[in-house]
Amino acid sequence: MGEDRTEEQRKSYRPIDAKGFRDAIARNWGPVDRSVVLPEGLAEAAAEHRRKLSTALPGRRIALGAGQAPVRSNDTDYRFRADSDFVWLTGCQAEGAVLVISADGDATLYLRETAGPDEADYFANARDGELWIGPVPGLKDWSEALQIACRPIEELPAAVRGAVPAMLSVPGVEPMLDALVRTSRIDGDILRQSISELRRIKDDWELDQLREAVEASVQGFADVARELPEAIRGGGERWLEGTFDRRARTAGNGVGYASIVAAGNHAPVLHWVRNDGAVREGDVILLDAGVETRTLYTADVTRTFPATGEFTTAQRQVYDLVHKAQLAALAAVTPGAPYRAFQYEAMRVLVEGLRDWGIVDVSLDEALGPDGQQHRRYVVCGLGHFIGLDVHDCDAARPETYFAADLEVGMALAVEPGLYFHPHDETVPPELRGIGIRIEDNVVVHSDRLEILTEPLPITADGVEQWVKTQRP
C-alpha cells in the first residue's frame, strides 16, 4: 500500500486534462464587474486627437499598437505601460490592443476578448487568465467607455490586409502587427513625427491631467521632506525614493520616470538613479521626480534642499545663482518667443556668475558662442523640454517644429537650469566641489500669462529652508 502511494505521488496531474476539474470550474460563477472607469472627457479628447491625426495625414491608413510588457526575468514581466502615442489616440491601456484608422478617418480598436470560465485560458493562462490576474474589461466594456468600435483581435489580419493605400505603422511595438504589416522604419518615423508635432499643443483636458500630476508630485516632495530625519538615521536615498514612490502609486499610476534622489556628492550626477547612497547632515539633496497620473501624463519636478533645513554658505552661493537663472528663464517663456530664448537667458546668467567666481575666464560672448561653450562643463544638459505623456514629450518632432521653433499657447514645458560641480573637478574651488543644484518648474504657456504649475513649491533659498523645517515632524 505504501509503495502504491509513493508511486501515486510521483505522478503529475494537470488540471486542464482532468474532465472533473473542467466541469467543476466552469459552473456557478456570479457576475463580475468589468467596467472601465475613466476620467470625464477622456473619450472625447482621444476622439479629437484621432481627428487631428487623420487631418494631418489625409487618406492614410494607420495602425498602432499598445505594446506588450517587457520580460523582466524568465517568466516574470515588468508592469505594463501602454505606448504613449497609442494612449493619446485612444485613452486605452489594454495590453496587446491595436488601433486601426481607415483612410476616411473611421477608427476601430482590436482587443483580446476576455476568456470565460468554460474556456481553458480562464484558469490555465497564468499571464492573462482572469482566475490569475482578476477581472479584465471585455470588448463591450471598452467600447462603451471609449465610445469607439471594438472588435476581437482575431479580426485584425482582415482589417489591415491590402496595400492601397499603404498602412502606416510603427515597427517594434506590437509583434502581431509587425507580422501583418510590412512597414519601413521611415514610415514609422513619419507616424511618430506627425503625432509628436500634434502633441506639442495640449488641449484643456490634457492640461488638467498635467495639473493633477504636478499637484500629486508636490505632495510627494512634502512626503520626502518629512522623512529626512529617517533618511539621515540610516534609510538614505533609498528611503526617500520609496517615500515618493508610495505617493506616486497612491495618487497615480506610479512614477513617470526613474526618480533621481541624489544626496551630497551624488547631486552633481545628472542621472543619478541608483539612489543607494547615504543622506548625511550638511548634504543638499537634489530630488528630481514626477507622479504619472492614471491617464499616464507625468510631471517632471526638481527641487534641491538641505537635509537639515539650512544651506551652508557655499551651497547657498550656488543655489542663489541657479535661482537667478531660473527667474530669467521663466521671464523668457512667452508666446511667440523662440523656444531657445529661455535656455539662452538662463545660460547667460550662469556664465556671468561663473565669470564673477573666476571659474569661466572667457568673455560672455565667447562662452555663449558656437565655438565657446566652456561653461557647459558645469551644465552639460539642456535646460528644458516639453512635458506630457512622456517626461521628454514630443521627442520625435522635427527640430524646426521644436528647438528651432517659437513657443505657442498651449505648450507645457519643464524649465530646469542647474549647476553641477563634481567632487573631483579641480577647476572649481574646493568649497564648491560636490555641490549640485537644479530648480525645475513645470509651466504652461498662455496668451496673457505663464502658468507655473509647480508654484506651491518654493524656489528661493530662504523659502526652501523654511519649507524643509515646516515639513519636518
Salt bridges, closest charged atoms under 4 A:
GLU7 OE1 - ARG10 NH1 3.40
GLU8 OE1 - LYS11 NZ 3.76
ASP17 OD2 - ARG14 NE 2.89
ASP23 OD2 - LYS19 NZ 2.64
GLU48 OE2 - ARG51 NH2 2.57
ASP77 OD2 - ARG127 NE 2.84
ASP83 OD1 - ARG192 NH2 2.71
ASP85 OD2 - ARG192 NH1 2.74
ASP85 OD1 - ARG199 NH1 2.47
GLU95 OE2 - ARG127 NH2 2.52
ASP128 OD1 - ARG112 NH2 3.49
ASP128 OD1 - ARG127 NH1 3.27
GLU130 OE2 - ARG34 NE 2.62
GLU155 OE2 - ARG151 NH2 2.81
GLU197 OE2 - ARG398 NE 2.69
ASP203 OD2 - HIS49 NE2 2.73
GLU206 OE1 - HIS49 NE2 3.77
ASP208 OD1 - ARG211 NH1 2.75
ASP223 OD1 - ARG226 NH2 2.48
ASP223 OD2 - ARG247 NE 2.68
GLU230 OE1 - ARG233 NH2 2.84
GLU237 OE2 - HIS266 ND1 2.78
ASP288 OD2 - ARG438 NH2 2.96
GLU292 OE2 - ARG81 NH2 2.96
ASP300 OD2 - HIS385 NE2 2.90
GLU310 OE2 - LYS469 NZ 3.43
GLU345 OE1 - ARG348 NH2 2.87
GLU352 OE1 - ARG348 NH1 3.55
ASP390 OD2 - ARG199 NH2 3.22
ASP393 OD1 - ARG199 NH2 2.37
ASP393 OD2 - LYS202 NZ 2.63
GLU400 OE2 - ARG398 NH1 3.91
GLU408 OE2 - ARG200 NH1 3.54
GLU416 OE2 - HIS385 NE2 3.28
GLU416 OE1 - ARG438 NE 3.71
ASP425 OD1 - ARG377 NH2 2.90
GLU440 OE2 - HIS385 NE2 3.70
ASP441 OD1 - ARG303 NH2 2.69
GLU451 OE2 - ARG211 NE 2.85
GLU451 OE1 - HIS446 NE2 2.75
ASP462 OD1 - ARG316 NH2 2.80
GLU465 OE1 - ARG316 NH2 2.99
